[in-house]
Amino acid sequence: MFSLNVPLPPGVDRLAADLHPKLKGFDTVRERRTLVCKRFGVADVRDGERDGGEGGGRERNREPPPREEALDRLRERLRRPLAGVDPFEVAVTGIDVFDAPRSGSRPVVYLTVESDGLDRLHRRLCAAFGPVEGIEGDDYVPHVTLARGGNPEPGVVADLVDAAFDPVRWRVHALDVWDPEFREVAASVEL
């Protein structure tokens, strides 16, 4: 339903634009890039879902609450796990590939992300909301997807993984709640 994302600096967009000509042969080349910290499902925004409270008819039939109501509930539930989280450093340091992604087409070529602060925050949010099996918790690989699927020419993926560039570093002071249905930032949360 929503995800909590790390805003990307212009340097990441410039790097992706520089790499764009090398992404031929992929089914999908991302024009909008994201760095997901944590994904949230319907249960995370339903009133009383985790504490046995009231949920009304929607709880029984698993329907999500209306968007604005869901967003308000998520923001309220984020308050406690985000309390005391300080701004943190993030760096894009290389390129790698998921040869067998958990879902969707393969291969997935992505920018590698290093950040102890992001890893700690992800674990904290998983403790509060639970991890999405197979992609969060111990399986979490912070990354920015560049392209996926298709049948790139032999050597294209290896050349991308071997590409050298100066790391892109920045400090995260806020996080964005991303709404995939409307493909927009629904809210921002200051750290």
N, CA, C and O atoms as a DFTB+ gen file, in Angstrom:
764 C
 N C O
     1  1       0.820      -1.193       0.000
     2  2       0.000       0.000       0.000
     3  2       0.867       1.260       0.000
     4  3       0.662       2.145      -0.831
     5  1       1.821       1.353       0.909
     6  2       2.756       2.477       0.953
     7  2       4.159       1.924       1.175
     8  3       4.328       0.760       1.540
     9  1       5.155       2.763       0.953
    10  2       6.517       2.432       1.372
    11  2       7.144       3.687       1.954
    12  3       6.735       4.805       1.642
    13  1       8.134       3.487       2.800
    14  2       8.896       4.590       3.371
    15  2      10.223       4.620       2.638
    16  3      11.010       3.677       2.730
    17  1      10.475       5.701       1.910
    18  2      11.637       5.794       1.026
    19  2      12.607       6.871       1.468
    20  3      12.235       7.854       2.108
    21  1      13.859       6.655       1.108
    22  2      14.904       7.647       1.321
    23  2      14.930       8.553       0.093
    24  3      15.117       8.059      -1.019
    25  1      14.749       9.864       0.261
    26  2      14.843      10.765      -0.896
    27  2      16.240      10.694      -1.515
    28  3      17.247      10.642      -0.809
    29  1      16.276      10.694      -2.832
    30  2      17.550      10.600      -3.552
    31  2      18.035      11.980      -3.965
    32  3      17.232      12.820      -4.371
    33  1      19.330      12.225      -3.867
    34  2      19.878      13.521      -4.276
    35  2      20.045      13.570      -5.797
    36  3      20.008      12.532      -6.458
    37  1      20.226      14.765      -6.353
    38  2      20.428      14.902      -7.803
    39  2      21.603      14.085      -8.332
    40  3      21.581      13.666      -9.489
    41  1      22.621      13.849      -7.519
    42  2      23.775      13.069      -7.966
    43  2      23.411      11.655      -8.386
    44  3      24.043      11.099      -9.284
    45  1      22.403      11.064      -7.753
    46  2      21.961       9.719      -8.142
    47  2      21.281       9.778      -9.505
    48  3      21.499       8.905     -10.344
    49  1      20.463      10.798      -9.731
    50  2      19.824      10.954     -11.048
    51  2      20.857      11.182     -12.140
    52  3      20.726      10.645     -13.240
    53  1      21.885      11.976     -11.847
    54  2      22.944      12.203     -12.844
    55  2      23.685      10.904     -13.157
    56  3      23.981      10.617     -14.317
    57  1      23.980      10.130     -12.128
    58  2      24.651       8.850     -12.330
    59  2      23.779       7.924     -13.174
    60  3      24.270       7.296     -14.112
    61  1      22.504       7.835     -12.853
    62  2      21.593       6.979     -13.624
    63  2      21.500       7.450     -15.071
    64  3      21.453       6.628     -15.986
    65  1      21.474       8.757     -15.287
    66  2      21.435       9.291     -16.659
    67  2      22.714       8.931     -17.412
    68  3      22.661       8.599     -18.597
    69  1      23.850       8.994     -16.740
    70  2      25.119       8.607     -17.376
    71  2      25.123       7.130     -17.755
    72  3      25.706       6.753     -18.772
    73  1      24.478       6.294     -16.946
    74  2      24.448       4.854     -17.198
    75  2      23.356       4.445     -18.189
    76  3      23.395       3.341     -18.734
    77  1      22.394       5.320     -18.421
    78  2      21.231       4.997     -19.256
    79  2      21.597       4.387     -20.610
    80  3      20.982       3.390     -20.990
    81  1      22.567       4.930     -21.361
    82  2      22.893       4.332     -22.664
    83  2      23.392       2.886     -22.563
    84  3      23.328       2.142     -23.542
    85  1      23.879       2.490     -21.408
    86  2      24.401       1.129     -21.230
    87  2      23.310       0.135     -20.838
    88  3      23.592      -1.049     -20.656
    89  1      22.078       0.600     -20.709
    90  2      20.983      -0.249     -20.236
    91  2      20.127      -0.786     -21.381
    92  3      18.951      -1.091     -21.183
    93  1      20.693      -0.900     -22.552
    94  2      19.956      -1.422     -23.710
    95  2      19.718      -2.917     -23.541
    96  3      20.557      -3.642     -23.007
    97  1      18.560      -3.357     -24.007
    98  2      18.229      -4.771     -23.958
    99  2      17.416      -5.174     -22.743
   100  3      16.968      -6.317     -22.653
   101  1      17.216      -4.254     -21.806
   102  2      16.369      -4.547     -20.655
   103  2      14.923      -4.210     -20.998
   104  3      14.663      -3.283     -21.766
   105  1      13.984      -4.960     -20.432
   106  2      12.564      -4.686     -20.667
   107  2      12.148      -3.344     -20.085
   108  3      11.407      -2.584     -20.709
   109  1      12.630      -3.065     -18.891
   110  2      12.230      -1.852     -18.189
   111  2      13.461      -1.126     -17.678
   112  3      14.286      -1.697     -16.964
   113  1      13.574       0.138     -18.050
   114  2      14.614       1.010     -17.500
   115  2      13.880       2.036     -16.647
   116  3      13.016       2.760     -17.143
   117  1      14.221       2.097     -15.377
   118  2      13.527       2.993     -14.450
   119  2      13.818       4.454     -14.767
   120  3      14.972       4.871     -14.864
   121  1      12.764       5.204     -14.922
   122  2      12.885       6.654     -15.076
   123  2      12.754       7.331     -13.713
   124  3      13.368       8.367     -13.458
   125  1      11.943       6.726     -12.843
   126  2      11.815       7.184     -11.459
   127  2      12.504       6.147     -10.588
   128  3      12.200       4.956     -10.651
   129  1      13.412       6.610      -9.796
   130  2      14.171       5.693      -8.963
   131  2      13.837       5.914      -7.489
   132  3      13.558       7.034      -7.059
   133  1      13.871       4.822      -6.729
   134  2      13.563       4.896      -5.306
   135  2      14.574       4.082      -4.509
   136  3      15.200       3.152      -5.018
   137  1      14.709       4.457      -3.257
   138  2      15.478       3.695      -2.279
   139  2      14.506       3.385      -1.145
   140  3      14.234       4.236      -0.298
   141  1      13.992       2.166      -1.137
   142  2      12.972       1.775      -0.168
   143  2      13.627       1.414       1.158
   144  3      14.573       0.628       1.214
   145  1      13.099       2.008       2.220
   146  2      13.540       1.675       3.574
   147  2      12.650       0.574       4.150
   148  3      13.149      -0.355       4.785
   149  1      11.324       0.672       3.933
   150  2      10.371      -0.302       4.481
   151  2       9.075      -0.237       3.693
   152  3       8.614       0.846       3.331
   153  1       8.481      -1.408       3.424
   154  2       7.181      -1.496       2.757
   155  2       6.100      -1.741       3.810
   156  3       6.350      -2.356       4.847
   157  1       4.895      -1.248       3.523
   158  2       3.776      -1.416       4.443
   159  2       2.593      -2.002       3.694
   160  3       2.342      -1.663       2.538
   161  1       1.867      -2.889       4.369
   162  2       0.685      -3.504       3.788
   163  2      -0.577      -2.969       4.427
   164  3      -0.541      -2.067       5.264
   165  1      -1.689      -3.541       4.017
   166  2      -2.987      -3.119       4.522
   167  2      -3.058      -3.267       6.042
   168  3      -3.604      -2.398       6.722
   169  1      -2.514      -4.354       6.579
   170  2      -2.569      -4.576       8.030
   171  2      -1.855      -3.475       8.806
   172  3      -2.194      -3.211       9.960
   173  1      -0.879      -2.837       8.189
   174  2      -0.120      -1.784       8.870
   175  2      -0.893      -0.480       8.992
   176  3      -0.522       0.390       9.780
   177  1      -1.957      -0.337       8.225
   178  2      -2.722       0.915       8.254
   179  2      -4.161       0.697       8.712
   180  3      -4.958       1.634       8.730
   181  1      -4.489      -0.523       9.078
   182  2      -5.837      -0.812       9.542
   183  2      -5.912      -0.515      11.030
   184  3      -5.025      -0.918      11.782
   185  1      -6.934       0.167      11.461
   186  2      -7.108       0.540      12.859
   187  2      -7.280      -0.709      13.716
   188  3      -8.184      -1.513      13.490
   189  1      -6.391      -0.859      14.710
   190  2      -6.527      -1.951      15.657
   191  2      -6.066      -3.301      15.158
   192  3      -6.269      -4.297      15.852
   193  1      -5.459      -3.383      13.998
   194  2      -5.058      -4.675      13.421
   195  2      -4.119      -5.449      14.334
   196  3      -4.303      -6.650      14.531
   197  1      -3.125      -4.788      14.888
   198  2      -2.115      -5.519      15.668
   199  2      -2.453      -5.583      17.158
   200  3      -1.899      -6.408      17.884
   201  1      -3.358      -4.719      17.615
   202  2      -3.603      -4.720      19.055
   203  2      -5.003      -5.213      19.413
   204  3      -5.452      -5.034      20.545
   205  1      -5.696      -5.832      18.453
   206  2      -7.001      -6.397      18.736
   207  2      -8.095      -5.360      18.851
   208  3      -9.175      -5.675      19.350
   209  1      -7.864      -4.156      18.418
   210  2      -8.856      -3.095      18.498
   211  2      -9.935      -3.239      17.453
   212  3     -10.056      -4.271      16.793
   213  1     -10.721      -2.182      17.314
   214  2     -11.823      -2.200      16.366
   215  2     -11.307      -2.058      14.950
   216  3     -10.353      -1.323      14.693
   217  1     -11.935      -2.755      14.052
   218  2     -11.551      -2.644      12.657
   219  2     -12.755      -2.579      11.753
   220  3     -12.636      -2.296      10.561
   221  1     -13.928      -2.844      12.326
   222  2     -15.126      -2.780      11.517
   223  2     -15.152      -3.857      10.449
   224  3     -14.392      -4.823      10.503
   225  1     -16.030      -3.679       9.486
   226  2     -16.196      -4.650       8.409
   227  2     -14.976      -4.795       7.534
   228  3     -14.718      -5.883       7.019
   229  1     -14.219      -3.734       7.349
   230  2     -13.031      -3.808       6.482
   231  2     -12.025      -4.820       7.014
   232  3     -11.361      -5.505       6.236
   233  1     -11.908      -4.918       8.353
   234  2     -10.910      -5.831       8.921
   235  2     -11.237      -7.274       8.559
   236  3     -10.341      -8.057       8.245
   237  1     -12.505      -7.621       8.602
   238  2     -12.882      -8.997       8.305
   239  2     -12.687      -9.334       6.834
   240  3     -12.270     -10.448       6.515
   241  1     -12.976      -8.404       5.930
   242  2     -12.852      -8.739       4.510
   243  2     -11.555      -8.223       3.902
   244  3     -11.387      -8.270       2.684
   245  1     -10.638      -7.733       4.727
   246  2      -9.282      -7.364       4.313
   247  2      -9.229      -6.169       3.371
   248  3      -8.216      -5.968       2.700
   249  1     -10.278      -5.378       3.302
   250  2     -10.243      -4.179       2.466
   251  2      -9.421      -3.096       3.149
   252  3      -9.486      -2.941       4.368
   253  1      -8.650      -2.351       2.373
   254  2      -7.888      -1.253       2.980
   255  2      -8.807      -0.085       3.316
   256  3      -9.845       0.100       2.680
   257  1      -8.428       0.690       4.307
   258  2      -9.183       1.911       4.575
   259  2      -8.972       2.901       3.435
   260  3      -8.060       2.720       2.629
   261  1      -9.793       3.939       3.353
   262  2      -9.571       4.970       2.329
   263  2      -8.159       5.544       2.447
   264  3      -7.567       5.542       3.527
   265  1      -7.630       6.031       1.334
   266  2      -6.231       6.459       1.245
   267  2      -5.837       7.449       2.339
   268  3      -4.846       7.227       3.035
   269  1      -6.584       8.526       2.505
   270  2      -6.216       9.551       3.495
   271  2      -6.252       8.993       4.913
   272  3      -5.400       9.323       5.738
   273  1      -7.229       8.158       5.188
   274  2      -7.319       7.531       6.503
   275  2      -6.127       6.597       6.723
   276  3      -5.530       6.585       7.800
   277  1      -5.790       5.826       5.710
   278  2      -4.639       4.916       5.796
   279  2      -3.350       5.696       6.009
   280  3      -2.512       5.303       6.821
   281  1      -3.188       6.787       5.293
   282  2      -1.987       7.607       5.427
   283  2      -1.889       8.201       6.833
   284  3      -0.812       8.202       7.429
   285  1      -2.998       8.701       7.362
   286  2      -3.000       9.248       8.726
   287  2      -2.614       8.181       9.748
   288  3      -1.839       8.445      10.666
   289  1      -3.153       6.987       9.585
   290  2      -2.837       5.903      10.521
   291  2      -1.368       5.503      10.426
   292  3      -0.713       5.275      11.443
   293  1      -0.859       5.421       9.209
   294  2       0.548       5.054       9.045
   295  2       1.451       6.108       9.677
   296  3       2.401       5.771      10.384
   297  1       1.163       7.371       9.428
   298  2       1.982       8.436      10.016
   299  2       1.962       8.355      11.539
   300  3       2.988       8.560      12.189
   301  1       0.805       8.058      12.103
   302  2       0.706       7.926      13.556
   303  2       1.508       6.718      14.047
   304  3       2.202       6.808      15.060
   305  1       1.419       5.607      13.346
   306  2       2.154       4.396      13.752
   307  2       3.654       4.555      13.558
   308  3       4.426       3.881      14.240
   309  1       4.091       5.420      12.654
   310  2       5.522       5.652      12.430
   311  2       6.148       6.520      13.518
   312  3       7.363       6.510      13.711
   313  1       5.316       7.261      14.218
   314  2       5.824       8.223      15.204
   315  2       6.756       7.567      16.225
   316  3       7.852       8.074      16.465
   317  1       6.349       6.466      16.821
   318  2       7.160       5.831      17.867
   319  2       8.457       5.230      17.314
   320  3       9.519       5.525      17.861
   321  1       8.429       4.399      16.254
   322  2       9.708       3.831      15.792
   323  2      10.671       4.861      15.208
   324  3      11.877       4.619      15.167
   325  1      10.158       6.009      14.754
   326  2      11.047       7.038      14.205
   327  2      11.536       8.022      15.263
   328  3      12.437       8.820      15.004
   329  1      10.941       7.964      16.459
   330  2      11.365       8.872      17.530
   331  2      12.828       8.603      17.869
   332  3      13.229       7.458      18.078
   333  1      13.600       9.649      17.919
   334  2      15.005       9.517      18.282
   335  2      15.924       9.076      17.157
   336  3      17.124       8.909      17.375
   337  1      15.388       8.884      15.958
   338  2      16.246       8.535      14.818
   339  2      16.884       9.821      14.307
   340  3      16.190      10.767      13.936
   341  1      18.194       9.843      14.294
   342  2      18.929      11.014      13.822
   343  2      19.181      10.921      12.322
   344  3      19.163       9.827      11.759
   345  1      19.416      12.063      11.667
   346  2      19.830      12.017      10.262
   347  2      21.036      11.083      10.111
   348  3      21.849      10.946      11.025
   349  1      21.135      10.448       8.948
   350  2      22.198       9.463       8.738
   351  2      22.794       9.589       7.343
   352  3      22.194      10.158       6.432
   353  1      23.993       9.039       7.209
   354  2      24.735       9.080       5.947
   355  2      24.360       7.892       5.066
   356  3      24.110       6.789       5.553
   357  1      24.327       8.144       3.757
   358  2      24.052       7.112       2.757
   359  2      25.040       7.309       1.620
   360  3      25.431       8.437       1.315
   361  1      25.446       6.204       0.989
   362  2      26.348       6.292      -0.162
   363  2      25.970       5.251      -1.206
   364  3      25.744       4.084      -0.884
   365  1      25.904       5.685      -2.460
   366  2      25.805       4.772      -3.599
   367  2      27.242       4.505      -4.018
   368  3      27.979       5.425      -4.373
   369  1      27.638       3.222      -3.971
   370  2      29.056       2.904      -4.133
   371  2      29.381       1.983      -5.300
   372  3      30.554       1.795      -5.621
   373  1      28.379       1.412      -5.934
   374  2      28.665       0.483      -7.026
   375  2      27.401       0.035      -7.725
   376  3      26.320       0.585      -7.515
   377  1      27.560      -0.978      -8.562
   378  2      26.446      -1.562      -9.308
   379  2      26.500      -3.067      -9.096
   380  3      27.576      -3.665      -9.079
   381  1      25.324      -3.672      -8.934
   382  2      25.256      -5.119      -8.767
   383  2      23.993      -5.625      -9.459
   384  3      23.260      -4.856     -10.082
   385  1      23.751      -6.931      -9.338
   386  2      22.628      -7.544     -10.044
   387  2      21.961      -8.597      -9.161
   388  3      22.630      -9.355      -8.458
   389  1      20.631      -8.626      -9.212
   390  2      19.866      -9.744      -8.668
   391  2      19.605     -10.671      -9.853
   392  3      18.808     -10.347     -10.733
   393  1      20.268     -11.810      -9.877
   394  2      20.044     -12.767     -10.959
   395  2      18.726     -13.508     -10.794
   396  3      18.107     -13.912     -11.779
   397  1      18.301     -13.685      -9.559
   398  2      17.054     -14.390      -9.272
   399  2      16.256     -13.576      -8.255
   400  3      16.222     -13.928      -7.076
   401  1      15.611     -12.484      -8.699
   402  2      14.861     -11.652      -7.757
   403  2      13.688     -12.418      -7.155
   404  3      13.193     -13.384      -7.735
   405  1      13.258     -11.972      -5.991
   406  2      12.140     -12.613      -5.278
   407  2      10.867     -12.595      -6.117
   408  3      10.069     -13.530      -6.052
   409  1      10.672     -11.548      -6.898
   410  2       9.497     -11.463      -7.769
   411  2       9.870     -10.666      -9.011
   412  3      10.868      -9.946      -9.023
   413  1       9.078     -10.801     -10.032
   414  2       9.284     -10.033     -11.255
   415  2      10.355     -10.623     -12.149
   416  3      10.943     -11.666     -11.862
   417  1      10.584      -9.919     -13.242
   418  2      11.506     -10.402     -14.267
   419  2      12.958     -10.213     -13.847
   420  3      13.275      -9.394     -12.985
   421  1      13.810     -10.974     -14.466
   422  2      15.233     -10.925     -14.176
   423  2      15.992     -10.655     -15.441
   424  3      15.454     -10.887     -16.523
   425  1      17.187     -10.188     -15.369
   426  2      17.944      -9.755     -14.197
   427  2      17.499      -8.366     -13.739
   428  3      16.844      -7.634     -14.481
   429  1      17.866      -8.021     -12.509
   430  2      17.634      -6.679     -11.979
   431  2      19.004      -6.055     -11.729
   432  3      19.780      -6.553     -10.914
   433  1      19.295      -4.967     -12.431
   434  2      20.557      -4.244     -12.240
   435  2      20.264      -3.043     -11.347
   436  3      19.302      -2.307     -11.571
   437  1      21.109      -2.854     -10.328
   438  2      20.824      -1.803      -9.357
   439  2      22.097      -1.141      -8.846
   440  3      23.193      -1.695      -8.930
   441  1      21.909       0.067      -8.311
   442  2      22.977       0.781      -7.614
   443  2      23.047       0.243      -6.186
   444  3      22.029       0.152      -5.500
   445  1      24.248      -0.112      -5.745
   446  2      24.409      -0.599      -4.377
   447  2      24.435       0.583      -3.414
   448  3      24.970       1.647      -3.723
   449  1      23.854       0.373      -2.256
   450  2      23.739       1.419      -1.244
   451  2      24.375       0.925       0.045
   452  3      24.103      -0.187       0.499
   453  1      25.218       1.756       0.625
   454  2      25.830       1.454       1.916
   455  2      25.394       2.501       2.927
   456  3      25.514       3.703       2.693
   457  1      24.881       2.018       4.063
   458  2      24.480       2.935       5.123
   459  2      24.147       2.151       6.382
   460  3      23.140       1.444       6.432
   461  1      24.985       2.273       7.391
   462  2      24.678       1.638       8.672
   463  2      23.409       2.230       9.269
   464  3      22.606       1.512       9.863
   465  1      23.226       3.543       9.112
   466  2      22.033       4.198       9.643
   467  2      20.758       3.681       8.994
   468  3      19.758       3.467       9.678
   469  1      20.784       3.480       7.693
   470  2      19.620       2.940       6.985
   471  2      19.354       1.501       7.424
   472  3      18.202       1.120       7.635
   473  1      20.398       0.712       7.561
   474  2      20.223      -0.673       8.019
   475  2      19.596      -0.713       9.414
   476  3      18.688      -1.506       9.663
   477  1      20.075       0.135      10.319
   478  2      19.511       0.178      11.682
   479  2      18.043       0.601      11.646
   480  3      17.206       0.018      12.334
   481  1      17.738       1.616      10.841
   482  2      16.358       2.089      10.743
   483  2      15.459       0.995      10.171
   484  3      14.347       0.786      10.657
   485  1      15.934       0.305       9.151
   486  2      15.141      -0.780       8.563
   487  2      14.826      -1.845       9.619
   488  3      13.681      -2.283       9.727
   489  1      15.823      -2.262      10.392
   490  2      15.600      -3.272      11.430
   491  2      14.595      -2.770      12.477
   492  3      13.743      -3.522      12.952
   493  1      14.713      -1.500      12.820
   494  2      13.798      -0.909      13.801
   495  2      12.355      -0.927      13.281
   496  3      11.425      -1.243      14.023
   497  1      12.182      -0.586      12.010
   498  2      10.839      -0.592      11.420
   499  2      10.302      -2.015      11.266
   500  3       9.105      -2.245      11.438
   501  1      11.171      -2.963      10.946
   502  2      10.736      -4.367      10.865
   503  2      10.290      -4.875      12.231
   504  3       9.349      -5.665      12.320
   505  1      10.954      -4.432      13.295
   506  2      10.553      -4.825      14.643
   507  2       9.170      -4.271      14.975
   508  3       8.396      -4.919      15.680
   509  1       8.859      -3.085      14.475
   510  2       7.575      -2.447      14.761
   511  2       6.451      -2.951      13.860
   512  3       5.311      -3.082      14.308
   513  1       6.763      -3.234      12.592
   514  2       5.725      -3.572      11.621
   515  2       5.827      -4.995      11.076
   516  3       4.891      -5.482      10.443
   517  1       6.945      -5.660      11.315
   518  2       7.168      -6.976      10.727
   519  2       7.778      -6.837       9.340
   520  3       7.439      -5.912       8.602
   521  1       8.677      -7.754       8.981
   522  2       9.309      -7.687       7.658
   523  2       8.438      -8.315       6.577
   524  3       7.618      -9.189       6.857
   525  1       8.623      -7.866       5.346
   526  2       8.023      -8.530       4.196
   527  2       8.940      -9.704       3.871
   528  3      10.123      -9.524       3.585
   529  1       8.377     -10.901       3.920
   530  2       9.181     -12.117       3.757
   531  2       9.939     -12.128       2.431
   532  3       9.385     -11.845       1.369
   533  1      11.213     -12.463       2.533
   534  2      12.044     -12.637       1.350
   535  2      12.745     -11.392       0.855
   536  3      13.688     -11.487       0.068
   537  1      12.297     -10.202       1.307
   538  2      12.937      -8.970       0.820
   539  2      13.265      -7.982       1.938
   540  3      13.922      -6.969       1.701
   541  1      12.810      -8.274       3.149
   542  2      13.099      -7.378       4.263
   543  2      13.698      -8.178       5.410
   544  3      13.874      -9.392       5.310
   545  1      14.003      -7.494       6.483
   546  2      14.650      -8.165       7.603
   547  2      16.050      -8.601       7.194
   548  3      16.813      -7.804       6.649
   549  1      16.390      -9.847       7.451
   550  2      17.720     -10.358       7.103
   551  2      17.958     -10.384       5.597
   552  3      19.106     -10.419       5.156
   553  1      16.888     -10.368       4.803
   554  2      17.009     -10.408       3.339
   555  2      17.081      -9.018       2.703
   556  3      17.168      -8.906       1.480
   557  1      17.046      -7.973       3.505
   558  2      17.028      -6.600       2.983
   559  2      18.355      -6.245       2.326
   560  3      19.421      -6.388       2.924
   561  1      18.269      -5.785       1.095
   562  2      19.430      -5.290       0.350
   563  2      19.078      -3.879      -0.113
   564  3      18.374      -3.723      -1.111
   565  1      19.551      -2.846       0.589
   566  2      19.228      -1.491       0.144
   567  2      19.821      -1.249      -1.237
   568  3      21.001      -1.509      -1.473
   569  1      18.986      -0.744      -2.151
   570  2      19.435      -0.566      -3.534
   571  2      18.518       0.403      -4.271
   572  3      17.421       0.726      -3.815
   573  1      19.000       0.851      -5.413
   574  2      18.227       1.704      -6.318
   575  2      18.203       0.982      -7.663
   576  3      19.231       0.879      -8.333
   577  1      17.037       0.485      -8.057
   578  2      16.924      -0.270      -9.305
   579  2      17.132       0.646     -10.504
   580  3      16.562       1.734     -10.584
   581  1      17.962       0.178     -11.433
   582  2      18.188       0.885     -12.698
   583  2      17.365       0.280     -13.822
   584  3      16.718       1.005     -14.579
   585  1      17.384      -1.060     -13.938
   586  2      16.694      -1.732     -15.042
   587  2      16.443      -3.179     -14.659
   588  3      17.099      -3.738     -13.781
   589  1      15.452      -3.781     -15.359
   590  2      15.156      -5.188     -15.094
   591  2      14.560      -5.855     -16.316
   592  3      14.012      -5.208     -17.209
   593  1      14.688      -7.186     -16.324
   594  2      14.065      -8.005     -17.352
   595  2      14.734      -7.896     -18.703
   596  3      15.695      -7.150     -18.890
   597  1      14.205      -8.655     -19.633
   598  2      14.716      -8.597     -20.990
   599  2      15.870      -9.540     -21.216
   600  3      16.125     -10.458     -20.437
   601  1      16.553      -9.285     -22.303
   602  2      17.661     -10.138     -22.701
   603  2      18.814      -9.258     -23.161
   604  3      19.085      -9.161     -24.358
   605  1      19.503      -8.607     -22.199
   606  2      20.620      -7.748     -22.594
   607  2      21.708      -8.557     -23.293
   608  3      21.878      -9.749     -23.034
   609  1      22.426      -7.901     -24.165
   610  2      23.526      -8.551     -24.893
   611  2      24.515      -9.171     -23.912
   612  3      24.686      -8.669     -22.800
   613  1      25.168     -10.265     -24.320
   614  2      26.179     -10.869     -23.448
   615  2      27.231      -9.834     -23.033
   616  3      27.724      -9.060     -23.854
   617  1      27.549      -9.844     -21.777
   618  2      28.567      -8.937     -21.259
   619  2      28.039      -7.614     -20.749
   620  3      28.747      -6.912     -20.027
   621  1      26.802      -7.248     -21.106
   622  2      26.260      -5.948     -20.686
   623  2      26.167      -5.865     -19.164
   624  3      26.600      -4.879     -18.568
   625  1      25.608      -6.891     -18.539
   626  2      25.450      -6.875     -17.084
   627  2      26.817      -6.856     -16.403
   628  3      27.029      -6.102     -15.453
   629  1      27.734      -7.677     -16.882
   630  2      29.083      -7.708     -16.293
   631  2      29.775      -6.360     -16.444
   632  3      30.445      -5.900     -15.519
   633  1      29.619      -5.720     -17.609
   634  2      30.222      -4.399     -17.815
   635  2      29.630      -3.367     -16.861
   636  3      30.349      -2.514     -16.341
   637  1      28.314      -3.443     -16.632
   638  2      27.681      -2.516     -15.694
   639  2      28.211      -2.744     -14.278
   640  3      28.555      -1.790     -13.579
   641  1      28.276      -3.997     -13.863
   642  2      28.749      -4.318     -12.512
   643  2      30.194      -3.867     -12.323
   644  3      30.589      -3.482     -11.222
   645  1      30.977      -3.913     -13.390
   646  2      32.387      -3.506     -13.315
   647  2      32.599      -2.004     -13.506
   648  3      33.723      -1.519     -13.369
   649  1      31.531      -1.261     -13.820
   650  2      31.668       0.177     -14.084
   651  2      32.192       0.899     -12.843
   652  3      31.756       0.638     -11.722
   653  1      33.125       1.801     -13.067
   654  2      33.698       2.587     -11.966
   655  2      33.116       3.997     -11.990
   656  3      32.946       4.592     -13.055
   657  1      32.818       4.519     -10.819
   658  2      32.347       5.897     -10.691
   659  2      32.633       6.364      -9.273
   660  3      32.836       5.560      -8.364
   661  1      32.645       7.671      -9.106
   662  2      32.824       8.230      -7.768
   663  2      31.550       7.990      -6.964
   664  3      30.452       8.209      -7.476
   665  1      31.672       7.549      -5.726
   666  2      30.481       7.327      -4.906
   667  2      29.647       8.605      -4.780
   668  3      30.179       9.716      -4.774
   669  1      28.348       8.421      -4.681
   670  2      27.429       9.529      -4.421
   671  2      27.060       9.431      -2.943
   672  3      26.483       8.435      -2.507
   673  1      27.394      10.463      -2.177
   674  2      27.152      10.457      -0.729
   675  2      26.207      11.599      -0.362
   676  3      26.267      12.685      -0.940
   677  1      25.345      11.335       0.599
   678  2      24.461      12.379       1.094
   679  2      23.987      12.034       2.499
   680  3      24.152      10.912       2.978
   681  1      23.398      13.029       3.139
   682  2      22.873      12.877       4.498
   683  2      21.355      12.932       4.417
   684  3      20.790      13.831       3.794
   685  1      20.707      11.977       5.044
   686  2      19.248      11.874       5.020
   687  2      18.681      12.586       6.243
   688  3      19.000      12.245       7.382
   689  1      17.831      13.586       5.984
   690  2      17.199      14.364       7.055
   691  2      15.699      14.119       7.139
   692  3      15.055      14.532       8.104
   693  1      15.137      13.446       6.131
   694  2      13.701      13.186       6.074
   695  2      13.476      11.915       5.269
   696  3      14.344      11.483       4.511
   697  1      12.307      11.326       5.441
   698  2      11.899      10.151       4.682
   699  2      10.569      10.456       4.012
   700  3       9.777      11.251       4.520
   701  1      10.327       9.824       2.874
   702  2       9.093      10.048       2.122
   703  2       8.193       8.826       2.198
   704  3       8.650       7.696       2.024
   705  1       6.912       9.057       2.461
   706  2       5.914       7.997       2.347
   707  2       5.459       7.998       0.895
   708  3       4.873       8.967       0.414
   709  1       5.738       6.896       0.204
   710  2       5.464       6.780      -1.228
   711  2       4.152       6.032      -1.436
   712  3       3.915       4.989      -0.826
   713  1       3.304       6.577      -2.303
   714  2       2.039       5.948      -2.662
   715  2       2.180       5.377      -4.070
   716  3       2.176       6.138      -5.038
   717  1       2.305       4.054      -4.208
   718  2       2.525       3.479      -5.537
   719  2       1.315       3.592      -6.456
   720  3       1.465       3.595      -7.678
   721  1       0.120       3.685      -5.883
   722  2      -1.072       3.813      -6.728
   723  2      -1.050       5.125      -7.505
   724  3      -1.330       5.146      -8.704
   725  1      -0.720       6.207      -6.828
   726  2      -0.681       7.522      -7.467
   727  2       0.722       7.898      -7.935
   728  3       0.917       8.938      -8.564
   729  1       1.699       7.042      -7.622
   730  2       3.095       7.256      -8.016
   731  2       3.580       8.641      -7.586
   732  3       4.094       9.425      -8.385
   733  1       3.393       8.912      -6.283
   734  2       3.791      10.208      -5.750
   735  2       4.119      10.088      -4.270
   736  3       3.726       9.134      -3.599
   737  1       4.846      11.078      -3.784
   738  2       5.111      11.187      -2.351
   739  2       3.826      11.671      -1.690
   740  3       3.303      12.736      -2.019
   741  1       3.326      10.867      -0.750
   742  2       2.084      11.211      -0.066
   743  2       2.336      12.042       1.188
   744  3       1.463      12.791       1.628
   745  1       3.528      11.909       1.759
   746  2       3.885      12.657       2.967
   747  2       5.392      12.566       3.161
   748  3       6.037      11.650       2.650
   749  1       5.944      13.512       3.895
   750  2       7.354      13.470       4.282
   751  2       7.438      13.517       5.796
   752  3       6.636      14.175       6.461
   753  1       8.427      12.805       6.330
   754  2       8.619      12.728       7.775
   755  2      10.037      13.189       8.078
   756  3      11.003      12.573       7.626
   757  1      10.164      14.268       8.840
   758  2      11.485      14.780       9.222
   759  2      12.092      13.893      10.305
   760  3      11.386      13.375      11.169
   761  1      13.400      13.729      10.242
   762  2      14.107      12.968      11.285
   763  2      14.634      13.927      12.340
   764  3      15.260      13.496      13.308
